[in-house]
Amino acid sequence: MSTSQPPLDPRKYPWRRGDVCSLGGSKSGFVLAYTSEYLEVRWMPGGVVEQLTDGDAESAIRYAHANSISAGGKGTNLEALEAIEALTRIEDAIRERMKTVKNETEKKELDALIKRSFNPECAFDRKYSNQLAALAIAPHEVGWFWKLRERIHRVVHHH
């Protein structure tokens, strides 16, 4: 039993953050924001954000609603957009952190922490993957006790 979706035509049902749209069939993306002046879209896969105005905004075609199940089948289009935005923030934070690396040893330590966070191979790393990511990306936000605990684990388990 399926629930009926509102019309796809934006003149009959207003745009929503997370709606999926295309422009001239050449590119598609997620709606970020909408006002009477513009339609803001994050084009995929590049992630370029563009504000469409006037004719371009009117030419945009909505082909899925924000609350529809996404193409991957796991969650809604809005949830997919939010996951992409979260990953982008992590990528940006890693890039900023890499700028502060002083030498090759520190770079190797950072790479190892990120690898352990995203591909945990032991119970400790699986349990504390968020803290490992924080330690890599924003070490000033991680308490000294946890840093010590991770260091002991690393020494004992030869990470």
DAFEN-V442335 format. One record per helix or strand of 2 or more residues. SS is the DSSP state (A for helix, B for strand). FROM is the first residue (numbers start at 1). TO is the last residue. If there is no record, write none. Layout:
SS_FROM_TO / SS_FROM_TO
//
This chain:
B_20_23 / B_27_34 / B_38_44 / B_49_53 / A_54_59 / B_60_64 / A_77_99 / A_104_118 / A_123_127 / A_129_137 / A_139_141 / A_144_157
//
